[in-house]
């Protein structure tokens, strides 16, 4: 469910809302940039949503100022603590990998807009004869950005781990975290993966896993 907020403000019962306004250099030609700050009293989670100017009225109220109307589309899922996870075993059932994606998202204009907070991964070794090495994490994104977010044009970021400790969690926060990107179909993607090289005796092989919104168009 998408809630449309008109500024000045329509208050949602489950959220507290405020707005900030910063004037542009030339206030005669450009409207001020307005951001809606939405906070969930239940979780304390807060996010900033850019508002779009929809209507300017030329009628003059008693204080002599022109009234400008903005609105913003907000869905409660933006403030939810959303976590997706996936697990995979290697071919010999010696090591299990788990990956988590921490994200927010909403639907608007026929697209799903996804913001990533971070990725986490963990390798669990069940066969002591297997060595884990050359471990890494990767994140990538591409697609149209929600107004006010940084565009994502085939961005990528990696974290080298090397020799991981079994049962320990490792995290990667991409530098575009917090930006809402259109995902799905040809619209774009947000994706993260982890990989580790396994070795038993003289035999080596790779265990790789990917988690994504849209597609896993990311190189490990």
C-alpha positions as CSV (number, residue, x, y, z in Angstrom):
1,X,0.0,0.0,0.0
2,X,1.4,3.4,-1.0
3,X,0.5,6.4,1.0
4,X,0.6,9.8,-0.7
5,X,1.7,12.7,1.6
6,X,0.9,16.2,0.7
7,X,3.0,18.9,2.3
8,X,1.9,20.7,4.5
9,X,1.4,17.6,6.1
10,X,-1.0,14.6,6.1
11,X,-0.1,12.6,9.2
12,X,0.0,8.8,9.2
13,X,-1.2,7.2,12.4
14,X,1.7,4.7,12.5
15,X,4.5,7.2,11.6
16,X,5.8,10.6,12.6
17,X,6.7,12.9,9.7
18,X,8.6,16.1,9.4
19,X,10.1,18.0,6.4
20,X,13.2,19.9,5.7
21,X,13.6,22.6,3.1
22,X,16.7,24.0,1.6
23,X,16.5,26.9,-0.9
24,X,18.3,26.6,-4.2
25,X,20.8,29.3,-5.3
26,X,18.2,31.0,-7.5
27,X,14.9,31.0,-5.8
28,X,13.2,33.0,-8.6
29,X,13.5,30.1,-11.1
30,X,13.7,26.9,-9.0
31,X,11.5,25.4,-6.3
32,X,13.2,24.6,-3.0
33,X,14.3,21.0,-2.4
34,X,12.1,19.3,0.2
35,X,12.8,16.1,2.0
36,X,10.2,14.2,4.0
37,X,11.7,12.6,7.1
38,X,9.7,9.5,8.1
39,X,10.3,7.7,11.4
40,X,8.7,4.6,12.8
41,X,7.9,4.9,16.6
42,X,7.8,1.1,16.8
43,X,11.3,0.5,15.5
44,X,13.0,3.9,15.6
45,X,14.0,3.4,12.0
46,X,14.2,6.6,10.0
47,X,14.5,7.4,6.3
48,X,14.5,10.4,4.1
49,X,12.1,10.5,1.1
50,X,12.5,13.3,-1.6
51,X,9.2,15.2,-2.2
52,X,8.2,16.3,-5.6
53,X,6.6,19.7,-6.4
54,X,3.1,19.1,-7.7
55,X,1.2,22.4,-7.5
56,X,2.0,26.0,-6.9
57,X,-0.9,28.3,-6.0
58,X,-0.6,32.0,-6.7
59,X,-3.2,33.0,-4.1
60,X,-1.7,35.0,-1.3
61,X,-2.5,34.1,2.3
62,X,-2.5,36.6,5.0
63,X,1.3,36.5,5.5
64,X,1.8,37.5,1.9
65,X,3.6,34.4,0.8
66,X,2.9,32.1,-2.2
67,X,1.9,28.5,-1.2
68,X,3.7,25.6,-2.9
69,X,2.4,22.1,-2.5
70,X,4.6,19.0,-2.5
71,X,3.9,15.3,-2.2
72,X,5.8,12.1,-1.5
73,X,4.8,8.5,-2.0
74,X,5.5,6.4,1.1
75,X,4.8,2.8,1.9
76,X,5.3,1.3,5.3
77,X,7.7,-1.3,3.9
78,X,10.3,1.6,3.6
79,X,10.6,1.6,7.4
80,X,10.5,-2.2,7.9
81,X,13.6,-4.1,8.8
82,X,13.7,-6.3,5.7
83,X,16.3,-9.2,5.4
84,X,16.5,-11.8,2.7
85,X,18.8,-14.8,3.0
86,X,20.0,-17.7,0.9
87,X,22.1,-20.8,1.7
88,X,24.1,-23.2,-0.5
89,X,26.3,-26.3,0.1
90,X,29.4,-27.1,-1.9
91,X,29.3,-30.2,-4.1
92,X,31.0,-32.4,-1.4
93,X,28.8,-31.2,1.4
94,X,31.8,-30.0,3.4
95,X,31.0,-26.2,3.6
96,X,27.7,-24.3,3.8
97,X,27.5,-20.6,2.9
98,X,24.8,-18.2,3.9
99,X,24.3,-14.7,2.6
100,X,22.0,-12.0,3.8
101,X,20.7,-8.9,2.1
102,X,19.4,-6.0,4.3
103,X,17.2,-3.8,2.2
104,X,14.2,-1.5,1.9
105,X,11.8,-1.1,-1.0
106,X,8.5,0.1,-2.4
107,X,6.5,-0.1,-5.6
108,X,5.8,3.0,-7.7
109,X,5.2,3.7,-11.4
110,X,5.1,0.0,-12.1
111,X,8.6,-0.5,-10.8
112,X,10.1,-1.8,-7.6
113,X,12.6,0.6,-6.0
114,X,15.2,-1.1,-3.8
115,X,17.7,0.4,-1.4
116,X,20.5,-1.8,0.1
117,X,21.8,-1.2,3.6
118,X,24.4,-4.0,3.6
119,X,25.3,-7.6,2.8
120,X,26.5,-10.2,5.2
121,X,27.9,-13.7,4.6
122,X,29.1,-16.7,6.6
123,X,30.8,-19.9,5.8
124,X,30.4,-23.0,8.0
125,X,32.9,-25.8,7.6
126,X,31.8,-29.4,8.5
127,X,34.8,-31.3,7.2
128,X,38.2,-30.4,8.8
129,X,40.0,-31.9,5.8
130,X,38.8,-29.0,3.6
131,X,40.7,-25.7,3.6
132,X,38.8,-22.4,2.9
133,X,40.8,-19.6,1.2
134,X,40.6,-16.8,-1.3
135,X,37.2,-15.7,0.1
136,X,35.6,-12.4,-1.0
137,X,32.3,-10.5,-1.1
138,X,31.0,-8.4,-4.0
139,X,28.2,-6.0,-4.5
140,X,26.8,-4.4,-7.7
141,X,24.0,-2.3,-9.0
142,X,22.6,-0.7,-12.1
143,X,19.4,1.1,-12.9
144,X,17.3,4.2,-12.8
145,X,17.4,6.1,-9.5
146,X,14.5,7.4,-7.5
147,X,14.4,11.3,-7.6
148,X,16.9,12.5,-5.0
149,X,18.9,9.2,-5.1
150,X,22.3,8.8,-6.7
151,X,22.1,7.1,-10.1
152,X,23.6,3.6,-10.2
153,X,25.5,2.8,-13.5
154,X,27.0,-0.6,-13.2
155,X,28.6,0.2,-9.8
156,X,30.6,-2.5,-8.1
157,X,32.4,-2.9,-4.8
158,X,34.4,-5.8,-3.3
159,X,35.8,-6.9,0.0
160,X,38.7,-9.3,0.2
161,X,38.5,-11.7,3.2
162,X,41.2,-14.2,2.4
163,X,41.0,-17.1,4.9
164,X,37.6,-16.9,6.6
165,X,36.8,-18.3,10.1
166,X,34.1,-20.9,10.1
167,X,30.9,-19.6,11.7
168,X,32.0,-15.9,11.6
169,X,29.9,-13.3,9.7
170,X,31.4,-10.8,7.3
171,X,29.7,-7.7,6.1
172,X,30.0,-5.4,3.1
173,X,28.2,-2.0,3.0
174,X,28.3,-0.6,-0.6
175,X,29.0,3.1,-1.1
176,X,25.6,3.6,-2.8
177,X,23.8,2.2,0.3
178,X,20.5,4.1,0.9
179,X,19.9,5.0,-2.8
180,X,16.7,3.6,-4.3
181,X,17.2,1.9,-7.6
182,X,14.6,0.5,-10.0
183,X,14.9,-3.2,-10.2
184,X,13.2,-6.0,-12.2
185,X,13.2,-6.9,-15.9
186,X,15.3,-4.4,-17.9
187,X,14.9,-1.8,-15.2
188,X,18.1,-2.7,-13.2
189,X,19.3,-4.7,-10.2
190,X,20.8,-4.7,-6.8
191,X,23.0,-7.8,-6.0
192,X,25.6,-9.2,-3.7
193,X,27.6,-12.4,-3.8
194,X,30.3,-14.2,-1.9
195,X,32.7,-16.8,-3.0
196,X,35.4,-19.0,-1.4
197,X,37.9,-21.5,-2.8
198,X,37.9,-24.9,-1.2
199,X,40.8,-27.3,-1.2
200,X,41.1,-31.0,-0.2
201,X,44.4,-32.5,-0.9
202,X,45.4,-31.4,-4.4
203,X,41.8,-30.8,-5.5
204,X,40.3,-27.3,-5.5
205,X,36.9,-25.9,-6.3
206,X,34.7,-22.8,-5.7
207,X,31.6,-22.2,-3.7
208,X,29.7,-19.1,-4.8
209,X,26.3,-17.7,-3.9
210,X,24.4,-14.7,-5.0
211,X,21.4,-12.7,-3.6
212,X,19.6,-10.0,-5.6
213,X,16.7,-7.9,-6.5
214,X,16.1,-7.8,-10.3
215,X,18.9,-10.1,-11.4
216,X,22.4,-11.3,-10.3
217,X,24.3,-9.3,-13.0
218,X,27.5,-9.2,-10.9
219,X,30.9,-10.6,-11.5
220,X,32.6,-12.3,-8.6
